[in-house]
Amino acid sequence: MVVSRSTQLSCFLGVLLVFLAFVHRGWAIYCWRCNSAYDPNCADPFNNITSDLVNCDMRSREHLPPEKKAVVCRKIVQKVYSDFRYVRDCGWLREEKEGASCMRRAGTFSVLMKYCSCEQDGCNGGPYLRAAPSWILALVAAATAAASASPRVFK
């Protein structure tokens, strides 16, 4: 059984893609950082013309141990009476929740808060946050490798 060079290359690229999908967890996450109280472009719809993506691991974090790395981007929508405030920033602790990427909280004085978190660079820029699971990348890589290794390629 002889495998063609293109099949070998496709398999190698598929494995590399899966590897990179999981290694990315060790790299710094980049998030939008702004507050609509100081920058109206931070509100929805988000306009990043006055904001930059920040390397979350370069941020000051005196409240956490030095070895703690940022793991999520956050978007917080606060409503106090009828005034809305949007805050986009890095997060160092994951929320303990099942499934959904957002949580809602209510407090006194007509305070409502919605916390959303996601795990990809710049993912806190949209009105809805969705984390693309790494298994989707693995599935795409496997399908690509399987399609390129069809029986007509083997001799």
Legacy VTK file of the C-alpha trace (Angstrom):
# vtk DataFile Version 3.0
C-alpha trace
ASCII
DATASET POLYDATA
POINTS 155 float
0.000 0.000 0.000
1.548 3.272 -1.176
0.302 6.627 0.075
0.686 9.657 -2.177
2.571 12.784 -1.116
-0.624 14.862 -1.196
-2.313 12.430 1.204
0.680 12.550 3.537
0.676 16.346 3.407
-3.083 16.505 4.062
-2.767 14.181 7.052
0.183 16.182 8.406
-1.706 19.471 8.042
-4.782 17.961 9.711
-2.742 16.764 12.698
-0.950 20.127 12.887
-4.277 21.986 12.893
-5.625 19.818 15.717
-2.381 20.300 17.663
-2.486 24.079 17.246
-6.132 24.182 18.337
-5.162 22.697 21.691
-1.783 24.438 22.116
-3.449 27.846 21.670
-4.762 27.493 25.228
-1.239 28.229 26.505
-0.883 31.509 24.622
-2.141 34.876 25.806
-5.717 35.811 25.036
-6.414 39.217 23.458
-9.626 41.009 24.432
-11.306 44.323 23.778
-11.015 46.648 26.773
-13.320 49.637 27.160
-16.096 51.160 29.260
-19.064 53.012 27.755
-19.023 55.472 30.685
-15.824 56.906 29.166
-16.156 55.794 25.537
-19.610 55.667 23.909
-18.185 53.455 21.121
-17.977 50.634 23.682
-21.788 50.282 23.752
-23.732 48.029 21.395
-23.386 48.108 18.499
-19.668 47.984 19.330
-17.412 50.291 17.316
-13.766 49.410 17.921
-12.426 52.573 16.286
-11.317 53.955 19.673
-10.407 50.634 21.313
-7.549 48.206 20.868
-7.237 44.520 21.554
-5.084 44.113 24.658
-2.798 41.236 25.600
-4.511 40.194 28.822
-1.357 38.661 30.293
0.354 42.066 30.125
-2.330 43.695 32.279
-1.682 44.573 35.900
-3.420 42.120 38.223
-2.348 42.700 41.807
-5.437 40.858 43.047
-4.263 37.524 41.567
-1.150 35.351 41.914
1.521 36.154 39.266
1.218 32.713 37.652
-2.527 33.164 37.007
-3.223 33.705 33.295
-6.253 35.317 31.693
-8.553 32.632 30.309
-11.600 34.504 28.980
-12.788 37.765 27.496
-15.777 39.366 29.191
-18.564 41.679 28.219
-20.702 43.068 31.022
-23.916 44.998 30.427
-25.153 46.910 33.486
-28.508 48.612 33.732
-29.058 50.968 36.664
-32.548 52.451 36.505
-32.707 53.238 32.784
-28.987 53.899 32.211
-26.948 51.214 30.408
-23.195 50.731 30.762
-21.068 48.328 28.714
-17.726 47.035 29.963
-15.447 44.831 27.848
-12.338 43.384 29.476
-10.168 40.369 30.268
-11.187 37.692 32.750
-8.954 35.478 34.862
-11.580 33.182 36.339
-14.103 31.115 34.417
-17.723 31.305 35.446
-19.104 28.113 36.956
-22.033 27.565 34.647
-23.344 24.834 32.420
-23.772 25.463 28.707
-24.695 29.132 28.304
-22.025 31.767 27.763
-23.976 34.491 29.622
-25.420 34.870 33.116
-27.916 37.430 34.404
-28.001 38.973 37.875
-30.489 41.345 39.481
-29.878 43.583 42.477
-31.438 46.405 44.428
-32.185 49.892 43.040
-33.240 48.482 39.657
-29.754 47.119 38.959
-29.552 44.414 36.290
-26.310 42.852 35.040
-25.518 40.458 32.245
-22.084 38.788 32.264
-20.889 37.090 29.092
-17.576 35.312 28.647
-15.814 33.634 25.742
-12.415 32.085 25.069
-11.255 33.384 21.667
-9.227 36.481 20.827
-11.470 39.531 20.407
-14.651 37.548 21.020
-16.087 40.158 23.414
-16.678 42.611 20.581
-20.033 41.365 19.343
-23.538 41.673 20.721
-23.635 37.892 21.304
-20.681 35.895 22.558
-20.115 32.373 21.373
-17.107 30.224 22.136
-16.112 28.026 19.208
-15.126 24.707 20.775
-11.782 23.187 19.791
-13.536 19.938 18.858
-15.019 21.689 15.810
-11.503 22.352 14.499
-10.571 18.732 15.191
-13.657 17.514 13.309
-12.889 19.717 10.288
-9.271 18.515 10.249
-10.339 14.867 10.462
-12.900 15.306 7.670
-10.289 16.985 5.458
-7.788 14.204 6.073
-10.417 11.513 5.436
-11.595 13.160 2.216
-8.072 13.449 0.864
-7.289 9.817 1.768
-10.036 8.354 -0.418
-9.510 4.802 -1.801
-8.504 6.031 -5.284
-5.322 7.509 -3.792
-4.053 4.178 -2.457
-2.338 1.780 -4.866
LINES 1 156
155 0 1 2 3 4 5 6 7 8 9 10 11 12 13 14 15 16 17 18 19 20 21 22 23 24 25 26 27 28 29 30 31 32 33 34 35 36 37 38 39 40 41 42 43 44 45 46 47 48 49 50 51 52 53 54 55 56 57 58 59 60 61 62 63 64 65 66 67 68 69 70 71 72 73 74 75 76 77 78 79 80 81 82 83 84 85 86 87 88 89 90 91 92 93 94 95 96 97 98 99 100 101 102 103 104 105 106 107 108 109 110 111 112 113 114 115 116 117 118 119 120 121 122 123 124 125 126 127 128 129 130 131 132 133 134 135 136 137 138 139 140 141 142 143 144 145 146 147 148 149 150 151 152 153 154
